[in-house]
Amino acid sequence: MERAQLVTRLQQILGPDGVIHRPDELTIYEYDGAFDTHEPSVVVLPTRTEQVAEIVRLANEADLPITPRGAGTGLSGGAIAKRGGIQIALTRMNRILELDYRNRRAVVEPGVINLDLSTATTPHGYYYVPDPSSQKACTIGGNVAENSGGPHCLAYGVTTNHVLALEVVLPSGDVIWTGGPGLDTAGYDLTGLIVGSEGTLGIVTKAVVRLTRLPEAVRVLLAQYDTVLDASNTVSAVIGSGIVPAAMEMMDRLVCQAVEEAYHVGFPADVGAVLLVEVDGLDEGLSYQMDRIEAICRANHARSVRIAATVEERAALWNARKMAFGAMGRLAPSYYMQDGVVPRTKLPATLARVEEVSREYDLRIANVFHAGDGNLHPLILFDRRDQGAVERVLRAGVEILQTCIDMGGTISGEHGIGLEKKEQMSLIFTADDLAAMARLKASFNPRDLFNPDKIFPSRVSCAEVREVRQDGRHATLLEQFGH
Amino acid sequence: MLGANDPKADESGSAAAEPPPGPAAEPLSPGAIAELQAVLADVAGPDSVMADERCRAYRADDLTPALVFTPGTPDDVAAALLLADGVGAAVVPWGGGTAMVLGYPPRAADLVLDLRRLGRVLAYEPADLTVSVQAGISFAALDGVLAASGQRLALDCPHPEAATLGGLVATNLAGPRRLRYGTLRDALIGIRAAHPDGTLTRGGGMVVKNVSGYDMMKLYLGSLGTLGVVVELNLKLAPRPPADGTALLYFPALEPALAAADNLLASQLLPCAVVVLDAGVAAGLGLRLAPDAAGSPSAGAVPGAVLAARFEGLQATTERQVRELGDRGRDWGALQGQALGPRLASAVWDGLLAFQALDTAPVNSALLKLSVGPGDLAAVMAGAIQVSEQVDLGCLQFADAGSGIVYLRVGQPEDRPAGVFAWALWALQMELVRRWGQSVVLSCPTEAKQNLPLWGREPAGLPVMRELKARFDPRGILNPGRFVGRM
C-alpha cells in the first residue's frame, strides 16, 4: 500500500486530526525514555476501541507492523517503532469509565495517567497501588504492558497483581475481554499473559484494575548510615525479622549529595546511605513495627533514625526519594539507569560489585532503588560529549546485569526487556526457554505484527533453534528405543 | 459450547487449524503399552513403572490408566512426555490426587505421571522470603520446612498432607484468606515445566520482581496440566503472623449478613478472610444462638446467616479488630456476636475448607463455584436457592465475601437414580450460567458430566486458548479433553 493511500485510509477511520504523518511531527515519536530511536511511518491517535480494531485490520491488509505507545516514559525502548509502520498512541483514550467502590475496582482506558486514578479515588478512601516513579506521566496502559512496579510493590505486589480483566485488540483485529466480572475465570489466564507482554500480544483498550482501601495509618522512618553495606544489611534483617514494610527504599552517597544540593532536605555531607521505610495498617501495629525496625537500624549501625511525626514530615521524607532522579542533573549531564534484581540477601555483595564496575570503567555510579524487593537502579553518570562515553556506559550496564545474574537474580525488575535488553535474554534463558516464549507469542501474534523486534534476541531465530533441537532429541531418544 | 472449533482457526498459519491427531478414544494397543513400559523402565528403573492392579489406585472419572510412571528427576518427566507424544499416549499428570474430579473426563488415560517422588526443597533462604521446590512436594511437607523459620506460604489448602504444590498450581484453587494474601497466582515467581517435545523450560526466577520475558507462570497456573507438566516452582513467602483471631456475627437472614460483610470490607480493618454462611452451613458447624439476658425464645436456634471474619497479625491488632467487629455488628443488625477461642475458630475454618474441597467420588452431589464480585453475592445466593428448589436439589452455600465468590453444594438422596440427579444438575448449571456466566462445577459424579457445561460460559478468548493448546501440546496428549472447551 502506498503511504499516501495508507494515510487516507487511516484518516477515514480516525478523522484528519487523528493521524500524524508530517515528517516534522513524527520526530517526537521516534524516541521514548531509553537510548534507541526509530521513526514510525505514521502515528495514529484513536479515541475508541473500534478504531483501534479497524487500524489493526488495515495493518493486516497492508502488512505493516504496529507499535503501541502510552506516554513514552518507558526505559527499555518498548515504544520504539523499530520497523517503522504504524504507531498507535493511546493517549487520547484517557477516560476513567467506572469507579466501583463496592466491588473495589475501576474500569479505565489505557491512556489514563497512573496518578490521576489515585487522585480520583483518594477522596473516597481508595487508591491504585502500583506507583512507578514516573506516575505523574506514565499511563495505565503502559504500566500493563511493562508490568510496572514502584516503591509500594514490596507489600502489595506489582501491576499484574492489580489487573483483573482487560479488553484487548488482538493482532487479528478481533476484540476480546479477558477475565470476567469476578476474580476467577475459567480457561487459561490470558489477562496474566498479556500483562508484561510489552505490547507484543495485544493492545489493551480497557483495563479493570483493583482499587485498594487506604490504610488507617502510615508511618515513615528515615535512617542514615555511614555505608551502603550497613543499610543493605538492615533491609535483609527487617525482612528476616518477619516484617514486610509497605516500602523500603535506599539512596547511596552520590544520590544523597545530589538531593541535598538540589533540595536542601538536611542530609549531612558525609552520609553514606539513607534508608526510607514505610509501614502501613492499623495504628496499634505500627508503633510496634516502627520500634522493631528502629532497633534493627541501630543494630546495623545507623547513625541516626528519624520517624516522621506528621503527614507533612512524611511527605518531606518521601519527596527526597521521589525527587532523586530530578536531582541527578547536579552530578552529570546524562545518566543511564539500569534495572536489575537480586535476592535480597545478595544486595550487599551486588552493590560491592557495582562499585568495582564503577572503578573499572571509570564511571560514577549512583544508586537509588527499591531495596526491599532487591530491585537495583544503578545510575551510570556520563557526558555524551566524552569520546566513547555511551559505549562504555552500555558495557558497564551489561557488566552490572551479569553481576545480577551471577547473584541469582535477573535482568529486569520493572522496566521491561524491549530493545534495550533483548540480547541479554540469552544470558538468563536457554534456547528452549525462549522457544516456549516464542510459542506463546505465536499463539497470539503469529505474523509478528505487534511490536516486532522486541524481547527476543536477534542473533538466533527461536523457531529455528527449536526445530533443530526437537528433531535432534526426538531422533536420538526414539531411535534408541526403537520407534 | 462443546466441540466446534473456532471458524478463524481455519486460516493459514494457525496451529489450531491442523486436525487434532491426539490420543484416540480407543486405548493404546497392548503392544504399544508394553513397549512404552519397557522404555520407561529403561529411563528411570523398573520400579518406576507399574502396569498391574496397583494402577487402580489412579482411577479417575471411571478411567484406569494402563501405566503409572513415577519419575525421579525432571529429565524423566521430559523423557516420558517425549515418548508418550511419539506413540500418542494420553498422559494424566498426578499429584496428591485430591482434585482429579475437576473437569471433563479425559478422552483417554493411558499413562499417569505420579510426580510425588519429585518432593524436594531445592533452595530456601528465609531472609529472602523465597523458596524453590519440586512440584511433587506436599503442602504439609513444605509448610513444615517453612514453619521452622517462622514463615509460610499463605494459602488455604483443604488436604495439606496429600495435595502437592504442582497440583495446586495446576488447579489454582484457594480459600477465603485470599482476600489478604492473594492466591498462588500472586505467590508464584518462577516455574519449570516439561513439554511433549521433550524439553524442559524455565520462566520467571528467584526474585520477587521480574519482568524478564513473558510471565510463563500464568501459562501453567490453573491450566490443569494441559499445556505442560510443572516440575519445579519458586514461591514468594510470608512471615507467620503471631496472632490469629476470629469473630462471628449472627444474623436473621443472608441479606443483612452480606451487607455487613460489605461494611466490614469498606472499613479500614484488615481481615484476612470474610465469609457469610447460610443457615445450613452454620448448623453443620454447630453454630447456635446463645441464650441472652433478655431470655430470647430464639436461644439455641440456628441463625439465618452467620458472618465470620478472621484477623491475623499482632496480638494487639487482632484483639482490637475482633472487639471492634462485635461493637459494629450491633449497628449492622446482628442478633449476636461471638469471639471464638482457637479451637472453635479452627473448627469453623477447617469446616469451611472441607465444604469447598472437591469430593473424590461424589454420589448425587456436586460442588459449584461462582466468582461474581462482592456486589452480586446476595442475588447469586438468592438465585441459587430458588433454582435449586425448582429442580428439586437440596442446597447449602457460603460466600467468600472478601473475594466475591459463592461455594454452592447441591444434592439429592443417594438412592435417587443417578440420571435424575444428572438432569437436575444440568438444569441448575444451565440457569446459573445463563444468569451469571461464571459458574464452574468443581466436582460431580462422572456420569453427570457428559452434557454439562461444567466450566461455565465459553470464554471470549477461547480461540487464543486453542492456539496455545495447539502449540504447546500439538498432538493433544496432556489431559486430553478435560479443560475448558474440551481442550
Chai-1 contact restraints between the chains, C-beta under 6 A:
chainA,res_idxA,chainB,res_idxB,connection_type,confidence,min_distance_angstrom,max_distance_angstrom,comment,restraint_id
A,R102,B,G375,contact,1.0,0.0,6.0,A-B,restraint_1
A,N103,B,G373,contact,1.0,0.0,6.0,A-B,restraint_2
A,N103,B,P374,contact,1.0,0.0,6.0,A-B,restraint_3
A,N103,B,G375,contact,1.0,0.0,6.0,A-B,restraint_4
A,N147,B,V211,contact,1.0,0.0,6.0,A-B,restraint_5
A,G149,B,K209,contact,1.0,0.0,6.0,A-B,restraint_6
A,G157,B,D186,contact,1.0,0.0,6.0,A-B,restraint_7
A,N161,B,D186,contact,1.0,0.0,6.0,A-B,restraint_8
A,I176,B,A460,contact,1.0,0.0,6.0,A-B,restraint_9
A,I176,B,G461,contact,1.0,0.0,6.0,A-B,restraint_10
A,W177,B,A460,contact,1.0,0.0,6.0,A-B,restraint_11
A,T178,B,G461,contact,1.0,0.0,6.0,A-B,restraint_12
A,G180,B,Q438,contact,1.0,0.0,6.0,A-B,restraint_13
A,P181,B,V372,contact,1.0,0.0,6.0,A-B,restraint_14
A,P181,B,G373,contact,1.0,0.0,6.0,A-B,restraint_15
A,G182,B,S371,contact,1.0,0.0,6.0,A-B,restraint_16
A,G182,B,V372,contact,1.0,0.0,6.0,A-B,restraint_17
A,G182,B,G373,contact,1.0,0.0,6.0,A-B,restraint_18
A,G182,B,G404,contact,1.0,0.0,6.0,A-B,restraint_19
A,G182,B,Q438,contact,1.0,0.0,6.0,A-B,restraint_20
A,L183,B,S371,contact,1.0,0.0,6.0,A-B,restraint_21
A,L183,B,S403,contact,1.0,0.0,6.0,A-B,restraint_22
A,D184,B,S371,contact,1.0,0.0,6.0,A-B,restraint_23
A,A186,B,V440,contact,1.0,0.0,6.0,A-B,restraint_24
A,A186,B,W455,contact,1.0,0.0,6.0,A-B,restraint_25
A,A186,B,G456,contact,1.0,0.0,6.0,A-B,restraint_26
A,A186,B,V484,contact,1.0,0.0,6.0,A-B,restraint_27
A,G187,B,P459,contact,1.0,0.0,6.0,A-B,restraint_28
A,G187,B,M465,contact,1.0,0.0,6.0,A-B,restraint_29
A,G187,B,V484,contact,1.0,0.0,6.0,A-B,restraint_30
A,Y188,B,S223,contact,1.0,0.0,6.0,A-B,restraint_31
A,Y188,B,M465,contact,1.0,0.0,6.0,A-B,restraint_32
A,Y188,B,L468,contact,1.0,0.0,6.0,A-B,restraint_33
A,D189,B,K218,contact,1.0,0.0,6.0,A-B,restraint_34
A,D189,B,L221,contact,1.0,0.0,6.0,A-B,restraint_35
A,L190,B,G461,contact,1.0,0.0,6.0,A-B,restraint_36
A,G192,B,D215,contact,1.0,0.0,6.0,A-B,restraint_37
A,G192,B,K218,contact,1.0,0.0,6.0,A-B,restraint_38
A,L193,B,K218,contact,1.0,0.0,6.0,A-B,restraint_39
A,G196,B,V211,contact,1.0,0.0,6.0,A-B,restraint_40
A,G196,B,D215,contact,1.0,0.0,6.0,A-B,restraint_41
A,E216,B,Q268,contact,1.0,0.0,6.0,A-B,restraint_42
A,S236,B,A127,contact,1.0,0.0,6.0,A-B,restraint_43
A,I239,B,L129,contact,1.0,0.0,6.0,A-B,restraint_44
A,G240,B,A127,contact,1.0,0.0,6.0,A-B,restraint_45
A,G242,B,G150,contact,1.0,0.0,6.0,A-B,restraint_46
A,G242,B,P239,contact,1.0,0.0,6.0,A-B,restraint_47
A,L282,B,T317,contact,1.0,0.0,6.0,A-B,restraint_48
A,E284,B,A316,contact,1.0,0.0,6.0,A-B,restraint_49
A,E284,B,T317,contact,1.0,0.0,6.0,A-B,restraint_50
A,E284,B,R320,contact,1.0,0.0,6.0,A-B,restraint_51
A,G285,B,L314,contact,1.0,0.0,6.0,A-B,restraint_52
A,G285,B,T317,contact,1.0,0.0,6.0,A-B,restraint_53
A,V341,B,V207,contact,1.0,0.0,6.0,A-B,restraint_54
A,V341,B,K209,contact,1.0,0.0,6.0,A-B,restraint_55
A,P343,B,D128,contact,1.0,0.0,6.0,A-B,restraint_56
A,P343,B,M206,contact,1.0,0.0,6.0,A-B,restraint_57
A,R344,B,D128,contact,1.0,0.0,6.0,A-B,restraint_58
A,T345,B,E125,contact,1.0,0.0,6.0,A-B,restraint_59
A,T345,B,A127,contact,1.0,0.0,6.0,A-B,restraint_60
A,T345,B,D128,contact,1.0,0.0,6.0,A-B,restraint_61
A,D373,B,V208,contact,1.0,0.0,6.0,A-B,restraint_62
A,D373,B,K209,contact,1.0,0.0,6.0,A-B,restraint_63
A,G374,B,V207,contact,1.0,0.0,6.0,A-B,restraint_64
A,N375,B,K209,contact,1.0,0.0,6.0,A-B,restraint_65
A,G408,B,M206,contact,1.0,0.0,6.0,A-B,restraint_66
A,G409,B,V207,contact,1.0,0.0,6.0,A-B,restraint_67
A,T410,B,G205,contact,1.0,0.0,6.0,A-B,restraint_68
A,T410,B,V207,contact,1.0,0.0,6.0,A-B,restraint_69
A,T410,B,N210,contact,1.0,0.0,6.0,A-B,restraint_70
A,T410,B,S212,contact,1.0,0.0,6.0,A-B,restraint_71
A,I411,B,S212,contact,1.0,0.0,6.0,A-B,restraint_72
A,S412,B,V211,contact,1.0,0.0,6.0,A-B,restraint_73
A,S412,B,S212,contact,1.0,0.0,6.0,A-B,restraint_74
A,G413,B,K209,contact,1.0,0.0,6.0,A-B,restraint_75
A,E414,B,V211,contact,1.0,0.0,6.0,A-B,restraint_76
A,G416,B,V211,contact,1.0,0.0,6.0,A-B,restraint_77
A,D432,B,T199,contact,1.0,0.0,6.0,A-B,restraint_78
A,D432,B,T201,contact,1.0,0.0,6.0,A-B,restraint_79
A,D433,B,T201,contact,1.0,0.0,6.0,A-B,restraint_80
A,D433,B,R202,contact,1.0,0.0,6.0,A-B,restraint_81
A,A436,B,T201,contact,1.0,0.0,6.0,A-B,restraint_82
A,M437,B,G213,contact,1.0,0.0,6.0,A-B,restraint_83
A,M437,B,Y214,contact,1.0,0.0,6.0,A-B,restraint_84
A,R439,B,R471,contact,1.0,0.0,6.0,A-B,restraint_85
A,L440,B,Y214,contact,1.0,0.0,6.0,A-B,restraint_86
A,S443,B,E467,contact,1.0,0.0,6.0,A-B,restraint_87
A,S443,B,L468,contact,1.0,0.0,6.0,A-B,restraint_88
A,S443,B,R471,contact,1.0,0.0,6.0,A-B,restraint_89
A,F444,B,V464,contact,1.0,0.0,6.0,A-B,restraint_90
A,P446,B,G13,contact,1.0,0.0,6.0,A-B,restraint_91
A,Q470,B,D197,contact,1.0,0.0,6.0,A-B,restraint_92
A,R473,B,G198,contact,1.0,0.0,6.0,A-B,restraint_93
A,L477,B,L82,contact,1.0,0.0,6.0,A-B,restraint_94
A,L478,B,G86,contact,1.0,0.0,6.0,A-B,restraint_95
A,F481,B,V39,contact,1.0,0.0,6.0,A-B,restraint_96
A,H483,B,G86,contact,1.0,0.0,6.0,A-B,restraint_97
